[in-house]
Amino acid sequence: MTTRSEHMETNEGNLAPDGAPEAEGDLSAALAAATLERDEQRAAHQRTAADFMNFRRRVAEEREREAGLAAEGLLLKVVGVVDDLDRAIAALPENLAKEAWVEGVTAIQRKMLALLESEEARPFESVGQRFDPHEHEAIAQVPDSGKPPGQVLQEHRRGWRIRDRVLRPAVVSVAAD
């Protein structure tokens, strides 16, 4: 068994020039390395957390966009039904206008329009407007119309917007040169 003094004698060679044990230098280097590793791990964790938050946000936006596209597809089909109801009501003979079933059809048309309105889908005016390929689909050019070239003269099918985008372009005839 070694005594304390014997132990001290054997460790005398491990002293730094200032008299402190060399292990203290090793300890501070180890502490500095551990601190650096901790800081790197913390930064990596923060990056991972930020990446995950961004991922969650992108997934939520994508789901919302997908749901919106599905809703727009359905609304586009409803717009087609509203067009059919409009044509049926416009072609109705006057002697049938007071029939109960006609009032039922017009009530259905009003409900369909209210449904579209509740989803922020609205028709837009095209006649008299300048032709815009984002909003209009031209099926005819009318020469010698007396109107400026590119002006929409006739609307064959109503155009619809949903919020700030075109849901369905209007089908129109346009003045030619």
URWO-V887868 format. One record per pair of residues at least 12 apart in sequence whose C-alpha atoms are under 8 Angstrom apart, sorted by the first residue. I is the first residue (numbers start at 1). GAP is how many residues later the second one is. Records with the same first field share a line. If there is no record, write none. Layout:
BEGIN
I = GAP, GAP
END
This chain:
BEGIN
72 = 95
75 = 41, 46
76 = 91, 92
78 = 34, 38
79 = 37
82 = 27, 30, 31
85 = 20, 21, 24
86 = 23
89 = 16, 17
119 = 43
120 = 42, 43
121 = 39, 40, 41, 42, 46
122 = 38, 39, 40
123 = 35, 36, 37, 38
124 = 34, 35, 36, 37
125 = 33, 34
126 = 26, 28, 29, 32, 33, 44, 46
127 = 24, 25, 26, 27, 28
128 = 23, 24, 25
129 = 22, 23
130 = 20, 21, 22
131 = 19, 20, 21, 43
134 = 32, 35
135 = 24, 31, 33, 34, 35
136 = 23, 33, 34, 35, 36
137 = 32, 33, 34, 35
138 = 33, 34, 35, 36
139 = 32, 33, 34
140 = 32, 33, 34
141 = 32, 33, 34, 35
142 = 31, 32, 33, 34
143 = 32, 33, 34
144 = 31, 32, 33
145 = 30, 31
147 = 28
148 = 27, 28, 29
149 = 25, 26, 27, 28
150 = 24, 25, 26
151 = 23, 24
152 = 20, 21, 22, 23
153 = 19, 20, 21, 22
154 = 18, 19, 20
155 = 15, 16, 17, 18
156 = 14, 15, 16, 17
157 = 13, 14, 15
158 = 12, 13
159 = 12
END
